[in-house]
């Protein structure tokens, strides 16, 4: 089996487009955001061409993240036989319990499978506004793709897909594993994974996340690791795609900075999501350090102990670190407005 990492949106798009051009049988694509506005990579045009050539194409786009997916684009796809489904349409307003959960529950995964042989997954969305972002995506070739087909098939059925997607899951890798996180269907694995690797950490932990809105259990696990002498370095973007996220990031970072956590502010927007512990175990995927990813969203990615992948991930962290500067909280004195916003952010931490 072979793997390759892409530390940026353009790099991932180029590899995905190249593999799509070679598709002959099937294309399965699952994405949180998919916008048809790229000049260099006309993904929708290529999908239409492939469908006309007889390739079976199925797409799943989250109904909230896919608000930028035009109705005309959907009609064009369906006109050539492409099945396009939107994950989690809102349920009736008069059912408050279900509305509460299903409003927050999104399909945040980014997964592309081509001819049942090659797959891409990680943090990369499709859209012009993401073109210059640092990010992290992986290409996978080999038997592990079978598990990704299974995961796509589950999402497809949840969306109301009518056809049966066949898959086999005989192979079980020891050094590289696929995870699908779905907490509302009792398949939540991320919290257990992060707790376990932080508990086992002995020397150093590297984390990269665009949004740092940690829950109390995460802060507790980090504090216990710090008390054991573990160095924890977290990379977040200096400026995200949202002023509210910038504020929330800074507030949460300032709360734990003096406990010994080292934060590095990336000068470019960094949308990557990964963790590396003691150069022994690593993970990349679609998950953020926030309540939505841990408690609500469908997420997916890889967990691995293969030395070559760990070395590659470490080199990507070093690349991100070179684009970053250390966070220094200069003063504890805050304006009344800042203290008020801090109170609001912390009050709504379970919804961030």
N, C-alpha and C positions, 0 to 999 in steps of 0.2 A: 504494500500500500504506500502511496505517496501523498505528501501534504505540502502546501505552500501558503505562506502568510503574505497579506497585502496591507501595508500600513497607511492606506489612503484611499479615498473614494475613487479617484481616477484610475489608480492602479488596479483596483478590484473590477471596475467597470470594463476596462480594456480586456482583462482575462475572461470575464463573463461573456463579453460580446464575441470574443474569439471562439470560445467553446460553443456558444449558441449557433454560430455560423456552421459548425460541423455537425449539428444535431440531425439525426435521421429518423428517430423513432418517437421519443417522448420528451416533453419539457414540462416540468412541474415547478411553479414559482409561487412562493409565499412571501409577502412583504408587508411591513407596517406602512411605509410611505412609498408610493410609486407615482411619479409625475412625468408626463410625457413632454418634457421641454429641454431635453439635452440635444445640443447641436452635433456633437461628435459621435454620439452613440444613440441611434434611432432604434431603441429596443422594441417599441411597438411595431414599427415597420418591419423589423426583422422577424418578429413573432408572426405577423400576418403572412409574410413570405413563406415561412416554414410551414404554417398551417395549410397554405395553398399547395405546398409540395407533399402534403400527406402526413406531416408530423402531428401527433396528438399533443395539444397544448392545453394545460389547465392552470389557472391563476387564482390565487386567494389574496385579497387585499383587505386590510382592516378597514372597517366602515368609518372609523374616526380618522385614523392616519391617512386614509385614502380619500379624504374630502377633496384633494386636488386632482383626483382621477376623474376626468371629464366624462359626462354621459355619452358624448359623441364617440370618444375613444372606446368605451365599452361596447357601443353598438357596432363599431367597425370590427372589433375582435369577434363578437358573436356572429357577425355576418359571414365570417370565414370558418366558423365552427369552433372557435376558441371558447372554452368554458371559463367565464370570469365570475367569481363569487366574492361577496363582501362579508367579512367575518363580523358577527355580533351586531346585527341591526338592533336598535333599541326596542325593548319590550314595552307594553302599554304603560302609560304614565300612572294609571290608577293602582298599580301594584308596587308600593313603595319598597318593600323588602327586596324583591327581585331587581327592581330598578337600581337600587343602591349598589348591588353587587355587579350587575351586568353593565352599568354605565362605566364603571372603572375597569372592568375586565376587558382587556384588549389583546389582540394578537400582535405582539411586539417582535415576533421572529422575522428573520431575513434568511430565506432558504431557497436555493435554486438547484434543481436536479435535472441533469441532461442525460438522456439515453440510459438511465439506470446505472451509469458508470462513473460519472463525475458530479460532484456537488460543491456548492459554495454556501458558506454560512458565516455569521458573525454580526457586525454592527452596521453594515453599509446599507443605506436606503438608496432610492433612485430619484434624482431631481437636481436641477441646475444649482439650487442654493447649497447643495452639499459638495460641490465640485472641488473646492479648495480645502476641505476638511481633512485633518488627520483622522484615521479610523483604523479598524482592524477587521479583516475578513480572511477566511481560510478557504482554500480549495482542497478537496478530498477526493482521492481516486482509490477504488478498490472495494473490498467486501463491506466496509463500514457504511457504504452508501445505502446498503439494504435497510439499515436501521433508520436512515433519514427518509427513505421512501415510506416506511411504516408510519413515521411521525407525520409526514405530509398527508398520508391517507386518513389518519385520525382527524386532522384539521379539516380535511375535505368533507368527511362525513358530518362533522359538527356544523359545517356551513350548508348542509343540505345537498351535497353532491350525490348524483343518482347512479353513477357508474362505479363499478368495483375496481379498486386499484390493487393489483396483485403485488405481493412482496414476499421475500424470504428473509428470515433472521436467524439462520443457523450459526453463522460466525459470531464469536464473542471475543473481542479484543481485550487484552489485559492492560496494555500500555496506553491505549487511546480508547476513550468511550464517548458515545454521544449522550447528551442529556436533553430531555424535554421537560420543562418545568411548567406545570399547570395546577396551581394551588387550589383552584375552585373545583377541580375534579380529583382532589386528594393525591396529586402527583407532584406536590411541591418538594423539590430537592435542593433548591439553592440555599435556603437557610441552614439546613443540615450540613451541606458541603462547606459553607463559609465558617460555620462554628467549628467544624472538625479540623479544617486546615489551620485556622487561627489557634486552636488548642494545641495542635501538634507542632506549630512553628517553633524553631529553636534559634535561628540567626536573623533572618531578614524576610520581609514581605514587601512585594511591590504590587500596587493596585493602580489601575487607571480607570477613571469613570468621568463622564461629562457632567453628571449631576450627583452631588454628594449630600444626600438627605437621609442620614443613617437613622435606623431605629435604635431604641435603647439596648436591645440584645447585641447589636453590632458594636456599639460603643463599649459595652461591657466586655465582649470578647477581645476587642483591641486593647483595652486597659489591662486585662490579665496578661496578654502577650507582652505588653510594654514592661510590666512589673517583672517578667522573667528575663528581661534584657533584650528582647527581640526588637530590631530596628524595623519600623514600618514607614514606608514611603508611598505617598498617594499623589498621583498626578491628576490634576483637574484643569480645565481651560481657564485662562484668565478672564476671558469673556465668552459666554455661551451664546446661544441663539435667542436668549430671553433675558430681559433685565430682571425679572422676578427670580429666575434661576441663579443669576449672578449674585443677587442679594442673599438668597437662601444658602447657596454654596458658602459665601463668606461667613454668614452667621454660624453655620454648623462647623466650619473649619475653625473659627475663632474660639468656639466652645471647647474644642478638644486639642487645640494646638499646643497649649502649655502643659499638656499631659505627656508630651514627648513625641507626638506624631509629627512627621516631617511632610509638609505639603509643598508641592511644586506646581507653579502656575504656568501652564503651557501658553506660549505667545500666540499660537494659532488655535482655532477651534478644534478641539480633540474629542471625537465622538467614540473613541475606542472603549471597550469594556473587557478587562482582563485582570487576572491575579496570578502571581508567581510566588511560590513559597519555598524558601531554602534551596532553590534550584533542584527541587525534587518533584514538585507537582505544580501544574499550571492549568489555567482554563481561559478560554476566550468564548465570547458569545454575544447575546443581545441584551444582557441584563445590566441595569444601572444599580447603584447603591441607593435605593429608595424603596418606599413602601409598595409602589405600584408593581415593581419587578418581583419583589419577594412575596407579596400577598395576593396579587390579582392577575397579573399578565401571563399569557403564554410566552415563554422564553425558550431559547434553545442555544446549544453550543457544544463545545468539546471540553473534556477533562482528560489530561494526558500526563504520563510519567516518562514518555520517551525522551531520551537524552538529547537527541538532535532537535526536537521541537522545543525543549526547554531552553536550549542554547539560542535558538532563533528568537524565542519570545524575549529572552534576556537582552538580545541585541536590539530588539524593537523598543524595549523599555529605555535602553540607553539612548536610542534615537530620540525618543520623546523627551527624555531628561535634558538632552542637549538643546531642545527647543523651549526649555522652561527656566523659571527663576524661582528661588525659594520664597515661600510665604513668610512674611514677618508682620506680626500684629504689633503695631507701634504703640498704641495706647488703648487702655480700657475705657477711656472717657468717650462717651457717645452722646450725640444730640438727642433731644426728646423724640424727634421723628424717627431716628434710627432705633431707639429703644422700643418705640411703639411697633415698628415693623418687625423687630426681633420677637416681640411678644406674639404678634400675629402668626409669623412663620412657625414658631414653636408650638403654638396652639393647634395649628393645622398640619403638624408634622406627619400624622397618620394618613393624610390624603395627598402628600407630595410624591 
